[in-house]
């Protein structure tokens, strides 16, 4: 399990503060005070209900308004409601459904779970008493606090009661205390557009959905959805668990894990899967950041050329300085320029430019040998199972007396996903002196293509006279 120490510590500190607060509340109970309920926790808000709450009440028979909750649970006075304000309610698009029972699954069904596991969590107030919590397998469960962080899911749980002095309203007071300051707490931690939904009944249990936005390390906004669930296993005891789903950390396991959490507690979790635009925004950022060209102080620098968006020009000093050769190459974050060579990789296109002796003036036969060797190498590679390997003829580049190129393309598996993508090797030789050539080797990686790839390929075609149109990004 991947853990975020800061996040777990923050949650634990919040829970400890809550424990201290609620312990004082429990100690101060009198015969008159015992008639109080968590009206705000039953409603999720004090005051007028929004249109979204009315709509939820119509579609979800178990959802309570603040007035209904107060009437249903106790005769809480208006003055008491003012003293115990609930979490501020705003419209929440996601509606979590439930089966109205709030019961945990049977041991037989639990045995069939893949991602979830039953844990016995200690009651913070009543040492020795433990209660079951279904949480992601691999959770840490120590001293009354359970925590898990992985696959974009953060899950925390604790058990609270008033010790031997059973107070029926205590679990609902606990939920209310959690919700009252949640919006302020989130905003103070960098969240914005915070939305808290109304409290919904699920048997004796209660839960509240929420969502908020935040910026990642690069400043790209992402959505975080949350659920605060109060499981009431018996009178006066509450198991409070909360789950947070980070849009920018989700993977293929996030959805199945959420489905099993919902199965364990009889609620539908589908609408809690974030539906923000982080993936699109992050992809755009990755494309844009590749174009930032900032040469090192001690290296040569490419200069802009009119009519080109990505290619710049610099003069290489080849053959011990005897040949001064102007060349064009992509300008990007990974571009490096030395006196005799250039490397660059951006938008799925890697370029290496240098000079070298040919050893012969029989250029075409030499290049035919090269393309045949490369073809056999990719076809019979023992380290990876390539497929659909093809080679071209040695082709002359128009506009030059002696300039040639060849292409070998094939499909190769991604080292992480195993999915096949197209790889293309383009080798170009332009003779610039007797038995001396400018070498321009281009590698295309189809799994790294993006919206800028085709423009870059077209500029390389214009600069070097090769035809790469058969390998444009078609997505």
Helices and strands as residue ranges (DSSP letters): H 5-27, G 33-35, H 39-43, H 51-59, H 66-73, H 78-83, E 97-98, H 107-111, E 116-122, E 130-136, E 140-142, E 145-150, E 153-161, H 170-180, H 182-188, E 192-196, E 200-202, E 205-215, E 221-234, E 237-246, G 247-249, H 252-265, E 267-268, G 270-272, H 278-289, E 303-304, E 311-318, E 323-330, E 336-337, E 341-346, E 349-357, H 363-379, E 387-391, E 395-396, E 403-413, E 420-433, E 436-445, G 446-448, H 453-464, G 469-471
